[in-house]
Amino acid sequence: TRWAHSHGSTTRNQAHGSPANLIDAYACVDIPECEGFGLSNFNIKGLRTDSLRKKNDSDISMLKYASSAAHITGKKLVSSETFTWLTEHFRTSLSQCKPDMNLMFVSGVNHMFFHGTPYSPREAAWPGWLFYASINMSPSNSIWRDAPAFFEYITRCQSFLQNGSPDSDFLLYLPIFDIWDELPGRMVAFDIHKMDRYAPKFISAVNSIINLGYDVDYISDALINKLETDNGMLVAAQKARYKAIIIPSAKLMPESTLKKLMSLANEGATIIFVGNYPESVPGYGNLDLRQAEFNKFKSTLQHNGNKGFNFGKGRIILAADYKTALENSGIEGEELRTLHGLHFIRRKLDDGQLYFVSCLQEKDINQIVTFNTAGKSWMLYNPINGEKGIINPVDMDEGKTGIRLQLRSGESLFVRSFNKPVTGVPQWNYITELPDTVSLQHGWKLEFIQSSPAITGTFEIDRPVSWTNLDIPSAKTNTGTARYSTEINLPDTKADSWILDLGDVRESARVYVNSKYAGTLWAVPFRIDIGQMLKTGKNLIEVEVTNLPANRIADMDRSQIKWRIFKNANMARLNGEKSDYSSWGTIPSGLNSNVFLIPVKYN
């Protein structure tokens, strides 16, 4: 990094796989970078899961090494190698990408990359040049047509998440010497595929803390020695401030680390030990001298008992489990997580607080949710479409605020507080669905506006169904876009607006109302507010649906068309075997369920 700086450059690096302390290795560079590897299963309603998929090896505990290093050392950006091996090639949809993108955002990522995107010559026959491991986010993939809507979502999220400073509750000590000591062998490369074996107790600690409603950054021995205190808070680089540091059942700890922890407590910090106090120093170099130094501090801890105590201006807490330890700290977790199961990340801004909240679960949320912060004004932002509005919060006790959240399974919002009143912003529209839903079950037509192989003509399908149900062979083997259209007579109602619900979409859709573009739906729930574009009486609804290239590539393998042009990379299966896709069944394409028009009231 010093060499790069001397040449006017910056460094970006993935430290996982290193035998060193991962936090220190990530912290060495300008932009620490984590990696997603597989598909997470959040049981999101309506989200298509694939039988050919890889379980995500990068859960939230793995993703947070990079962001922790960045937060503690004052780095603005945390990047990610995104969407590696979500599903089998040619089968990954934009909607499948979104939950794992949100997982990265709540883990601290704010600078994502599509690693492995190939540059394929225009003259190369389809599917062109490909890379073996990642989603093919390029024009040779059919999902590219609607990918700009996904890119807008990412852009909006990162525009927020690159502002301000991190606002995690706790620092969590990585007991690296225990991990090294407990594992066989002389070198442990901490790659993402084995962390559940290398650090199961640490992963459990991270999940316990998060599930209790807190956010946490990891810290190493080297970075502990750079901490300072300010009015009881632990202060890392720049603006990063923490309420306490947690030591998770570490047996081995350098004497310098224990000395620094007690010094921080003496200055006003809270140090939380879970399970036990450290017992000894690691290694054999100068063992007697280091152990004697360690024992001086250890005896102070043991002399004061096993329930914690005041130490200087601060506190030292010892508890058997995380729930008890964090309750004893007096620091409250966010009900976002504990009562409602939501994932979140907080950031401090100069004029308030920012939450990114993601409903990575099966249930919907439509109720008042308590936030552990106060503000003069509050706003909501929808990163899907850019909508924003001011809201009327409910004042709670002790500096907390009640905010009504409407989040369907899979959705996300930014919640923003301001230290001063905000004016000139429209009110946020909460919606109540009215009972007079219109079912658009009949009268549909279908035509292909782009298809390979080409399919011509207009098909009177009546109901919205997968185009693979058409009685023509090429509809079962094509990739492309088909336009579903129907005319409706809209009744005169007292609804404030109407929501179009497309139901099961394979895989993304552009919506047009009366020949005007309404928006692109690329993730569940496939719903869009089109009330301002409708009129009483006859209306034309058109939905351009784009499918995946899976059916086409499988047919090419069955036809023994040679398209693999790279010796090593093109293309291994999820299991690493180099076999073809001729055994794949037909994947549904287009609209796969009834379509509804739902009247709503704003309130």
N, C-alpha and C positions, 0 to 999 in steps of 0.2 A: 504494500500500500504506500509506503514511503517512496519507493522507487516510482510508482505510478504518479504520485503527486509531484515528484520532481520533473515529470514529463507532461504535466498539465492534465492528467487523466484521473479518473476515479475507478474504484474497484468494486465488484459485485461478486459474491461467492456463496456457494452452498457448502457449509461446513460439515453437514452430516456425512458420516462415513469416516470422519477423522478419529484417530485414537486419542486425541487430546480432549480436554474439557471443552464441550461443544459451545458453551457460552462464550468462553474466551476466544475460540476460533472464529465464531460468527462476529464477535465484536471487533476483530482486527480490521475489517473492511469497511468501506464507505456505505455499501448497501448490502446488509445481510439478506440472504435469500433462502427461503424454505422450499419444500417440494410436496405437492400432493401426489399420491400414488395409489389410485384406485377410486372406487365409488362408495360414498357413505350411504347408509340406509337410515333415513330419518322417518320412514313411514309417512311421508307427505301424501295427503289425499290426492288422488287423481294422477300422481306422477307415475309414468310408465317405468317399471323396472325391467331389466333385461336378464334373461336366464344366463346369458354369457357376460359376466361381469366380474371384476376383481374387487374384493373387499379393500377398503382404503386402509393402507398401512400408516397414513399420516392423519391420526386423529388430532384433536385440539392440543393434546399434551406435546405432540411432536412438532406441530407448527409453531408453537410459542417459543422455541429456542431462539429462532431468528429475531422475532419481534422483541423478546426480552433483552437481547443484546443491544438492539437498536435503541430501545427506550432508555436503558440505563446509561448508555454512552452518548445519548443526544443525537442519534442519527435520524434524519427526517423520514427516510424511505425504508420500507420493508418490502422486498419483492418476493415473487413466487414463481416457481416452475409449475404451471397450472395445467390440470387435466391430463395427467399421464395415466394411461391404461384405465380409463373409466369403465369402458365396456370393450367388446371386441371391435376391431376396425370396421368402419362403415356403418356402425350401429349406434353411435353416440349422438344424442340430440342436444339442442340448446337448453331445453328444460331440465335435462339431467345435469348439465353443467352448473346451473344456478345455485342449488343447495351447497355444493362444495365450494363455490366461489364465496357464498355467504359465510361458510365455516372459516375460510381464510380471512375474510374481513373481520369477523369477531375475534380471530386469533391475532390480529394486529397487522395483517398484510394491507398495504395501500398502494402497491405498484406492481400489478400482475403482468406476467408475460405468458404468451403461448409458445412454450419451448418446443422445438422440433417441427415447427411449421415449415414445410418444404417450399423451395422456389422451383416451380415446375415450368419448363419451357412451354410457350403457347402451342407449339407444333407437336408436343408430345401427346400421343393418343391417351384417351381417358383410361385409367384414373391418373395418369401422369407419374411424376416422381413422388414417392411417399417416404415417410419416416416411420420406423417400426413401433414407437412407444406412445406417441401422443395423438391427441385429436388432430385431425387434418383441418386446421382452420385456414383454408385457402380457397380460391375460386374453383378448384376442381372438386370441392365437396358441395353437395346441394344445399347444405345448411348455411352456406355463405350468403345466400340470397337474403335471408332475414337476420343474419348475424349483426348488421349495424344496430339493430334495436338492442341487442345484448351488449354491444360495445358502448352504447349510450348509457345503459344501466351501470356498467363498470365505471365509466367516466364520472357519472354523477356521484357514485359512492366514493371513489378515490378523491374527488374534489373536496368532499367533506373530510375524509379520513386523513388527508395530508395536512390539515390545519390544526393549530393548537398543539397541545402537548399531551402525552399519555396520562391516564388517570386510573391506574390500577390501585387496588387497595393494599396489597401486600407484596413483599419480596419473599421468594421461596428459595432457600439454600439448596443447591444441587450437591448431594452428598457423594461427590465423585470418588472419594477414596474408599467409601464403603462399596460402591459399585465395582470398582477395580478389584477390591479385595475379595468380593464374593463370587467373581466370575473366574472360570478356569482360563489358563493360557496367559501369555506374557503381553499380548496386544489385543485390545478390543476396539474394533472399528465400529463406531456407533452409527451404523447404517439404519435407515428407517424401517427395514423389513424385520429387524430383530429386537427393536426396542422393548417389545412386550416381554422378551426374555432377559434383556440386559438390565432394564430398569423398571420392573413391575411395581415395586413399592413406591417409587417416585411417581409413576403414572397414576397410581391409586391416590396418592396425596394430591396431585393436581386436580383430578376429577372430584375428590372430596371437597376441596376448597371451592371450586367452581360451582358445584351443585348446592353449596351452602349460600350461594348468591354473591360471591366475590370474584374479582378479577385479580390476577397474580402475574408477576414477572419473575423469572428465574434469575438467580445471581450466583456467581462463582466466588471462590476465596479471594482471587485477585481483585475483583470488583467490590467485594465487601470492604476491603482495605482502603478504598477510595471514597466510601460513604461519609457524609457529614450529617449533622443534625440541625434542625431549625424549629424551635418551639414544639418539640416532641415528635416532629416528622423526620423521617429519613430522607435525605436529599442525595440524589444521584446527579448525573450531568445535567446542566441547564435547568429545566423546569420540572423534571421528573421527581415527584414527592410520594412517599409511601407512609402508611400509618403504622406499620410494624414489619418485622422480618420473622419468618417462620423457619424453624430448623426441624426437618422431618426425620426423627428417630435416627440421627447420625451417631454412629459409634466412634468413628475416626474423624478427627478434625485437627488441622495444624494449630499449634499453640498461638501463632500470630492471628489466626482467625478468631479463636476464642477470646483472646486479649482484646481484639478490636470490637467484638460484640459487646463485651462488658464495658468497654470504654464508651460505646454508643449509648448503652443503657444509662451509664453514669451521667451522660449529657442530656438525657431526657427521652431516649427512644424506648420502644417496647420490643422486647425480644421474646418470642414464643417458642418453647421447646415442646415437641409432641412426642410422647412415649417415654423419652429418657434424655438425660444429659449426655453429651459425648463422653467417652470413656478413656480414649487414648489418642496419641498422635500417630499418623501413618508413617510407614517407612522405617529404615534402620539407621540412616545417616545421623550422627550426633544424637542418638536416641536418648541416652541418659539425660543430657542437658535439656533437650526439648521436652522430654516427659516431665522433668522437674518443674520447668516453667509452666507447662500445661496444668500440673497438679495444683499449683498455687491458685489458679483461677477455678479449677474444678472443685477444690475444697470450699471455696466461697459459695459456690452453687449448692453443694450438698449440705453445708452448714445451715443454710436457710430453709431446708426442708423441701418437700415435694409438691407444694401447692403454689409456688411462685411468691414473689415478694417485691417490695419497692427496693430499687437499687439506685442510689444517688437521686437524680431528678427523674429517672425513668422506672420501668417495671420489667421484671423477668417473670414469665409465666411458664409453668410446667403443667401439662394435662395429658391424660391417657389417650385422647382421641381429638380429631380436628373440631368436631362440633363443640365439645366442652372448651377446648382451647380458645376458639374464636369467640364463643359466648363470654368467656372470662375476660377477653380483651375489651369488651364493651363496644366493639365495632360491629355495626349491623350490616347484614347482607342485603342485597336487592331482592325485593319480592318478584321482580321480573322473572327471576330464575326459580326461587324457592316455591312460590305459589302458582306460577303460570307456565313454568317450563321453557321460557324464552331464552334465547342466547343474546348476549349483548356485549358491547364494548363502549367505554366512556372515554371522552377526551375533554380536556380543559381548554376553554377559549378565553381570550382576554375579556370578553364581555358576557361570559356565561358558560354553559355546559352543553355537551353534545353526546347523545346516545345513538348508536346504531343498534336497532332491535330486529332480530330475525326469528320468525316463527318456524324453526326447524323441528317440527313435530306434527303429529296427526291432528291434534285438536285446533279449532279456531279460537280466537280471543275477541271478545266484544264486551268489555267492562272497564271499570275504573281500576287502574293499576298504580300502585304507589312507587314513586321515584324518590331516591334518597338525596334529593337536592331541592333547593328553592329557587324561585326566579320571579321577576316582575312581569315578564311576558313569556309565553310558550308558543312554539310553532311546530307543525308536523310537515315533513317533506316526503314525498313518494318518489324514490329513485327510479321506478319503472317508467314514469311518464313526466316527471318534473313538477307535478302538482304540489302546491304548498298552501298553507293557511294557518292563521292564528287560531288558538283554541282557548277555551275558558277552563282553567285548571281548578281543581278542588284543593283548598288549603288543608293540609294535614298537620299533625302535631310534630314538634321538634324539627322544623326546617324541611319537612318532606312535602311532596306535592302529589296529588292524585291526578292522573291523566287518563282519559278514556282512549283506549286503543281498540281499533277494529283491524284485526289481522287474520286473514284466512291462512290455512295451512300452507306453508311455503313462502308467504309474503314477508316483506321487510319494510321498515320505516326509519327515518331519522327523526329523533325527538330533540328539540333545541330549546334551551332556556336562555333568557336574556336578563342581565342585571338591571335593565331599565325598561320602561314601557316602549312597546313597538307600535307604531301607527302606520296607516296606509297600506295594510296587508289584508287581503280578503279573508273571510272566515273559512275555516276548514269545514268541508262537507262530510259529516257523518251520514250514513245512509240507513234507512229502514226499508226493508223489502215489503211491498204491498202484496196482497193475495191474488191479484188478477194477472197472474203470469200467462203470457201468450206462448203456446207451444208451436214451434215452426216445424211441424212434422211432415208436411206435404208440399208438393209443388216445386221441388228442387230440380235444377238442371246442372249438368257438369260438362265442362269442356277443358281440354288441356291447352294451356297457353305456352308451356315449355315441357318437352318430354323427350327422353332418349331411352328406348326407341320412340320415334314420333307416333303420336296417336291423334287422329283427326276426327272431327265431327262433334256434334252435341248429343249428349245422352240424357234422356228423360228418366232420372233415377227416382223421382218422387220423394223418397226419404234420404236424408244425409247418411250415406254409408261409405265404407272404404272402397276406393276405386279398384282395389284388387278383387272385388266381387263382380266386376264387369265381366261379361262373357266374351272377352277377347284376351288371348294369351299375353300380349305385350303389356297389358295393364298390370299383370302380376310380376313383371320383370323390369319395369321402367324405373327411372328416377326423374323427378321433375316437379312441376307445379300445375295443379288443376284448379279451375275456378268453379266454385259452387255458387249458384245464384237462385234466388227466390223472390217473389213479390209478396208483400204482406199488406193488409189493410189495418192500419193502426187505429184502435178505438180512441175516442176523446175521453181522457181521464184527468184526474186531478193530480197525477204523478208529477213530481218535480223533474224526473228524468227516467231513462230506461237503460238497463244493463243488458247487453247481449252476452249470453253464456253459451259458448261453443261446445262445452263438455269435453269429450275425449278427442284431442287433436293429434294427428300424427304427421308432421311434428311441429310445424309453426304455421302461422296464418297472418295474412294481411287482410284487413277488413275495410270494405268500401260501402258507404251508405249513399244511395242516390247518386252514384258515380263519383263520390268524393271520398278521398282517403281518410279513414278514421283512426288507424293505428295498426301496429303489428303486435300480435300475441305470440310469445315464444316460450312462455313458462306457465305452469299451473299457478292459480286457476286461470283458465283461458276465458277471461271476462273483460269486457270493456264498456265504458259508459258512452252511449251514442245518442243520448236524449236530445242534445242540441242540434243533431243532424237529421232527426226524424220530423215528419209532419203528419198531421191528422189525415187519414186516408191512405192512399197507395204509396208504398215505399219499396225501393229495390235494395235488397241486401246481397252483397257479393263477398265471398270469402275465398281468397287465393291461398291454397294450402300446399306446402312443399314437404315432400317426404324425404326419407334417408336413401342413400345409395346402396343399401344392403341387398335389396332384391336384384338389382342389376349386376352387382359384382358376383353374387352367387350364381346367377345364370351364366355369366361369362366363364366361371369355373366349370359349371356343368357342360358348357359348350367347348371346353378345353381351349379357350382363347388365352394365349400367353400374354400376361400383362405385368408380371413380376420382373423388374429390370435391375434390381439391386441384389447382389449376391448375398449379403448378410442381412440387410434390413427389410427387404420387401418380400414377404411379410410374415413374421412370426405370429403365432396365435398367443392368447393369454397365457396358456400353459407352457409357452416356449417352443412348442413343436411347430415345425414348418409343414403345415397341411393346408389344404384349400378350404373353400367355403361352400362347396357343392352340396353339402348335406343340410344347409340352412333351409328352413321352411319359409313360406311367404310371410313377410311382415306387413301388417295392415298399414294403409296409407290414406291420408285425407281425413275427412270428418267421420267419426266412428260412433256417434251417439246423437240423440235428439238435441236440437238447438232451441234455446228458450230466450224470450224477451221478457225481462223482469222489471215491472214498474217500481220505482223507489221514491221515498220522501227524504229530503235533506233535513237534518235536525242537529 
